[in-house]
Amino acid sequence: MNPSGEQVRNAVDAAYRDEWGQVVATLIGMTGDWDLAEDCAQDAFAVALASWPRDGVPRRPGAWLTTAARNRAIDRLRRDAAGAAKLRQLAVLARDPDEPPAEDIPDERLRLIFTCCHPALPFPARVALTLRTLAGLSTAEIARAFLTAEPTMAQRLVRAKRKIQNAGIPYRVPPAHLLPQRLAAVLAVLYLIFNEGYDEDDERRALAAEAIRLTRVLVRLMPDEPEPRGLLALALLHEARRATRKDDDGVLVTLENQDRSRWDRELIAEGVATLDNALAMRRAGPYQLQAAIAACHATAPDAASTDWPQIATLYGELGRVAPSPVVDLNRAVAIAMADGVPAGLKLVDELTASGRLDGYHLLPATRADLLRRDGRTAEARAAYEEALKLAPTEAERRYLAGRLREL
């Protein structure tokens, strides 16, 4: 029996989530042409929508899509004189002798990340290009992650691809002595991919799993660097709480109200052990500090036992190592919990006045929560209404609407 249209659409959607990055990375590795790779990958998914209802969903959708996309790319190159020359060149290319052994890089995706994160590209462009190419995020989604306008992000992506082509940036994992100079951007990419899969609905969960898998590969590739271990610890500690982040109706559940008995204790234990290994190297960085904060929450037996003074101290150190208004906002919350709501509200009001987080929904949401705790109901209601207008996801909107109803 042939699959129904809905079954095919579900299968194609699942394949897009799971296989897009691998298909595109394979085509870039083959052709060196980023736009061609994305176009042919899109064509392959379109062909799947047309042929799978007739032929059935293949046993290995990723392999099917990769073959279809590769054949499409070869056809397009053959029709072009320059492309034909490119095909002849690809037939005789030897493997780079400085590249790590193939068994250390299990697929093309980490190769793609390191190419995107070449130091010749501006830092934001490195992260954005990888999110677009590896994770298949739309320009609008990436712009939202960067708190920037969509047209600005579109131009950034175009310039990054052009720079790679014009500068002849090689598609490979660099030799060991060049790895550290790309590490910060690679870690930023992996963390953003994890967050995109962690913060969104369950259908994006594959992104979080992929980010964890690639971070494990990076830890093996750079065993003497503590920050990959810090990022892995951070991701594992967050992942341990995933099942409790929303209630049965899909409404966001705040950390203090989550059912800690449902947290994954094995992931927490692995995260804490991974963090300890990183901290033992005595080169604390931003991901280790964030993991330490997550560990404070994950290891507290209940919300009342949370070590808020320690968390406030860690946020202060994080703000020194990696200054950010978002870090300042989180530190304000920790200080409110450790030293009293008025102390935290003072910092939040200063941050609001600075304008550094204009349009960021968690600023008015945080202010609303602190005002609520302080008994200033009318002001809290106004702040919740502001946050509700800015909230990007349905789960957050429903949570904020519930808070408003309570007031």
N, C-alpha and C positions, 0 to 999 in steps of 0.2 A: 504494500500500500504506500502510495506516495505521501510525503508529509504535507500537512496543511500549510496554507500561506502564513498563518501565525507561527507555526513551528519553525518554518524557514526563517522568518524574520527574527525570531528568538535566537536561532542558531547563528545567524549572521551577526546579530548584536553581540552575542557572547564571544564569537570569534574576533570581532573588532576589539572588544575589551582585552582579550587575552593575547591576540596575535598581531595587532597593528604594528607595534614597535619592532617585532622580529621581522615582519614582512618588509617594512620600509628599510630597516637597517641592512637586511640582506641585499636589497636592490641598490642601496647607496654603495655598499661594499663592492658590488658588481660593476656599477656604471659610473660611480663618482658624481652623479648628477642628482642633486637633492630634489629639484622640482619634478624631474622625470620619475624618480622613485615614488614620490607621493602621488603623482597622477596615475601611475600604473597600479599602485596599491588600491587606489580608489576604484579604478576600472575592474580590478579583480573582485572586489566586494560587490560591484554592480553585476558582474557576470554570475557571481554566486546567487544573487537574488533571482536571476533569470533561470539558471540551470538546476539549482538544487531542488526546486519543486518537481522537476521532471526526472532528475537522476537520483535524487535522494541526498541527504546530508552526508558528506564523506566521513569515514572513520577518523581521519586526521585532518580536520579543517584547516589548521595552520599550514600543513604541507601542501594541501590543495591550493590554498590562496597564494602561497609563495611561488608555486610553479606557474599558476595563471599569471601572476604579476610579472614574473621573470620572462615568460614567453611574450607578454605584451611589450615589455621593455625591449627585448631583442627585435621584435617586429618593427618597432618605431625607430630603433637605431639602424636597422638594415635599410630603411627607406631614406635615410639621410647619409650623404657621403661622409660627413665628419663622423657620424655614428658608426658607419662601417669600419672606418679606421680605428675607432675606439674599440670595437669588437675584436679586431685583429690584435690590438694592443693588450686587451684583457686576456687573450689566449696565451700570451707568452709572459705575462707578469709573474715574477717570482715573489715569494713571501719575504717580507722585510726581516733581515737577520737580527735586527735589534729588538724585534717584537717579542714579548713573553711567549713561552710555549703555548700551543693551542689549547692544551688541557687545562691551563690556568684561566682561560677565557672561554667559558662554555658556549657562548653564542655571540652574535654580532652586537648585542645591545650595549654592552659595556664599551666596546670599540666605538660605537656611535656617541656615547656620552663623552668620552675623552676627546673625540674629534670636535664635538660641539663646544667643549670647554677649553679650546686652545687659547693661550694667553694673548694671541693677536686680536681676539674679539673682546669687546667691552663686556664687563662682568654680567650686567643684566641681559645682554644679548645671548650670552652662553646659556644661561638658565632658560630663557624663553625659547630658544631654538630647540633645546633638548625636550622641553615639555611638549612643544608642537610636534616634533618628529618622532620621539620615542613613545610618548604617552597618547598621542593623537588628540590632545586638547585643542579646542577651538581657540582662535585668536581672542575672542571675547572672554573665555575662561582664563586664559593666561593674563590678559589685561586685568581681570578682577584679582588674580593672585598678587599682581604687582601694584594694585591700587592705582592704575593708570588708565588713560583713555584707549579705546580699541584702535582708532586710527594710528595713534602713536606706536602701539605695539605692532601693528601690521608693518609699518615702515621699519621698525627695528628688526623684524624677522627677515624682511627682504634684504636689508643691508648685511645682515649676518651671513645669509646664504651667498650673496655676491662676494663677500670678503673671503669666504672659504674657497670659492672657485678661483677668484683672481689671484689670491695669495698662494694657491696650490697647497693648501693645508692637507697633509696626508690623513687618510682614513685608517687610523691604527691606534692601538694603545702605545703610548710613548715608552721608550726605554726607562729603566728604573730611576736614573738620575734626573729625569724630567718629570716624574710623577708628582712630586710635592708641589710644583708651581701650578698644577691644575687641580689640586685636591680641594681647595675651598669651593670652587665652582661645582665640582662633581658632587660634593656633599650637599651643597645647596639644592642642586637638581634632584637628588635622591630624596631629600626631605620634603621638597615641594610635591614630588610625585606621591610620596607616602601620604601627605596631608590631603591631596586631592582625592585619594581613595579612601581616606579615613573620615573626612568631613562630609562626604557626599553619601548618597543612598547606597544600599548594599550592592547595586549593580556595578558600582565603581570599585568594589572591594579588591578586584584583581590588581588594581594599580598599587594599593598598599602592599599586597603580597609580593608583587614584582619588585617594589622598592626595597623590601626587606631582603629578598633573595639577592639582588644586586649588591646591597650593602655587605652581605656575608661574603660575596665574591671579592669585594673591595678590601675587606679585612684580610682575606687570604693573600691578596695581591700586595698589600702594604702592611705586613704584620708588625712593623716597628713604629707605626703611626697611631697615636691614641685616639684621634678624632673619629676615624671610621668606627672604632669600637664604641665611642660615645654615641654616635648616631644610631648604631645598631641597638644599643641599650635603650635609647630614647624611644625608638620605634617599637621595640618589644614591650616596653612598659605601657605605652599608649595602647598598643594592640590588645594587651591583656584586659583592658576595660571596654573594648568595643561592644560587647553584648549588652552592656548596661547603659549605653549612652542615649538610648531612646526607649520610650515605653512601648507598649503593644500597639498604641495608636500612632506611633511615629513622632511623638512629641519629644523634644530634647529634654534630657534629664541632667541637671547640673551635678558636678562632681560630689558635692556634699550629700546629695540625695540618692546617689547610685547604690545599688545593692552589692556591697563588697563581697558577699558570700559567692557571688557569681563571677567574680574576677578570676582570670586564668592564673592560678598560682605557679604553674610551671613556667609560663612566660615571664612572670614577675621574677622568679628565682633566676632564670637565665639572664634577664635584663640586669638585675643587681650584680650578678657574677661578672657579666661583661663589663659593666661600669667599673667594678673594682679592678679588673685587669687594666682598664684604660687609665684609671687614676694612679695605679701603681707606677706608671711611666713618668709621673710628676711633670706633665706638661698639659695642665688643664686648659681646655678650650671651650668655646660656646656650646658645643653639643654635649660635652661631658657635664657642663653646668646645668643645662636643661634636663639631662638625664638624672642628675642628682636631685633636682626639684621634683621630677616625676617619681623618683624613688621615695622621696619623703611622703608623697601622697599614697603611693602603692603599698607601702609597708606600714602605714598607720592603721591600727585595728578598727578605728572608726573616725568619723569626721572631727569629733571633739578632741581626738588625740593628735591631730595633725600639728607638726612642729612649725607653726607659722613664723616665729622669729628666725629659725634656720632658713626657711624659704625666702623670707625678706632679705636676709644676708646674701643668699645665693643670687637672687635677682639683682641686688646691688652690684655684685661682682660681674654678673653677666652684662649689666649695663656699662660696666667699665671696659670689658673685653670686646663687646659687640654692641655699641650704642644703638638704641632704637626706641622710638616713642611707644611701640607695642610693649617692649620690655619695661619701660617706665610705667605703663598702665598696669601691667601685671604686678610690678613691685608695689604700686599704690594699693592694690587689693590685699597683698600680703601684709602690708603695714597696717591696713584697716583691721585685719583679723588679729594681728599681733599687738598693736598699740591702741586700738579703738577706732571706730568709724570716722570720727572727726579728723584724725590724722590722715587717714587714707583719702577722705573727701577733699581735703586741702590740696593734695597732690593731683587728684583727678581734675579739680577746677583749674589748677595751674596748667595742666596739660590741655584742657579745653581752650583756655585763653590763648595758648601758644599757636593754635591752628594746625599743629603738626599731624593731627589725626582727623581732620575734617572729612566727613563722608564715611568714616569707619564706624560701622554699626555697634561694635563692642564698646566704644567710648561712651555713648549715651546709655547703653545697656548696663555697663558697669556703674555709671553714676546713678542710674535709677535704682539699682540694687542696694547701693550704699545709702541712698536717701530713704529707701524703704526701711532698711535696718535702723535708721536714725529716727524713724517716726515722722518723716517729712512727706506725708502722703501726696499732697497736691503736686509738689515738685517732682516726686517720683513718678507720678502718673504722666506728667508732661515729658519726662525723659524717656519713659517706656514708649510713649507714642512716637517720639523722634526715632528711637531705635527700631521700632516696628516698620517705619517707612524705609529704613536703610537695610534691613536684614536680607541677606541674599538667598537663604534657603527656607523651604517650607517648614522644616522642623524648628528652626529658630523663630520664625514668625508665629508659629503656633504656641511656642513656649512664652514668647513675649506677650501675646494676646491673653494667655492664661494668667500671667502676672497682673496684667491690667484688670482682668475680671476680679481677681482677688482683692485688688485695691478698691 
